Amino acid sequence: MKDLLKKLRKYEIQIRKAINSQMQGDFHSIFKGSGLEFDDVRSYQYGDDIRTIDWNVSAKGHGTFVKTFKEEKEQTIFFILDVSGSQEIGSKGRQKMDIGKEICGVLSLSAAKEGSKVGLICFSDRKEKYIKPRKGPQLAYEIVHTLVHLKPQSQQTDLSKAILFTLNTIKRRSVIVFISDFIDEGYHHNLKGLAKKHDLVMVRITDKRETKLPKLGIIPIYEKESKETIWVNTSFGNFRSRIKENYAENEEYLTKFAKRHQINFVTIDTEEDYVPKLLKLFKIRNKTLKSV
């Protein structure tokens, strides 16, 4: 815990300095959404946008009223972290699970220092941990402590169920940082709904071992999520090429999906330094939010 916090603080300072100097902004503005929240109603005036008319109030017969809005002053950042069995791939200390936890931890520390409310949802095919959003550095330390000591009850994945839980739990528009390998089926419709309701950031964690299998002949492979062992011929060229093709197709689909639904999307491999990738992501967000 102590060593991890030391590492996360170093990365957090590095990220903060880069944002403040290179990007002409600050961490708060990077994650601040551009949405508006309902404030009050007032009488309709000539020139008002008819789309702002509150028909429920106007129907009471006391005149026509429009909704007024104010800029969201308080932002909430939610981290959704995939802790299923498929995240336990990679070298010791650099598994997908480890990298996901580190990214979640370093961004939680930064967001908490900027006064944002921060919450956490860990999931497999069920809710493994839920921390309600609160303010303050103590909350960030609680999140890091939770991630270090978390022992998931299930090895399986259900992204669709995780997204539905998020949609039902988080009512107010928030910044959602979704960290997973996104290896599942049937969840894209719900993901589209999540992106429509919230400001969604997708962080995809990958590991080269998933596509670059060595030629070892016929070997047993244990699938953690299904808890089944299957025998595959790794020397058969078509087997390895099919795995690469499926992986590439999934990445291409997610990239196009994110672009189509205005989702910030980044892929990070377990063996690479993720700080530059995060900085590039923030740079894109910074430009996007300034143009809004």
Number of C-alpha atoms within 10 A of each C-alpha: 12 8 7 15 17 11 13 22 15 12 19 21 14 14 20 16 14 18 20 12 10 11 17 10 16 16 21 16 16 21 23 21 23 13 16 13 13 11 10 11 16 13 13 18 10 6 6 11 11 11 9 14 19 17 13 10 15 15 11 9 8 9 11 18 21 21 18 15 14 11 12 14 11 11 20 22 25 24 24 23 26 28 31 25 19 21 23 16 18 20 13 8 10 18 21 28 25 21 24 26 20 22 21 24 27 23 22 29 24 22 25 21 17 16 16 23 22 27 22 23 19 22 27 25 19 19 17 18 17 14 16 13 16 17 17 16 19 13 20 26 17 14 22 23 16 18 23 15 9 13 11 17 14 17 20 19 24 19 24 18 17 23 22 15 15 17 17 8 10 17 10 12 19 22 21 23 23 22 26 23 23 22 15 12 10 10 17 16 10 17 20 18 14 18 19 14 15 19 21 23 22 21 23 20 22 24 20 12 12 13 17 12 15 10 13 11 12 12 14 13 11 12 13 16 15 11 11 10 12 10 11 14 15 17 15 13 10 11 13 18 14 12 15 16 12 12 15 13 12 14 17 12 11 19 16 13 16 20 12 10 14 15 21 20 19 18 18 20 17 23 15 12 11 17 16 13 15 18 18 12 17 20 18 14 20 21 12 13 14 11 7 8
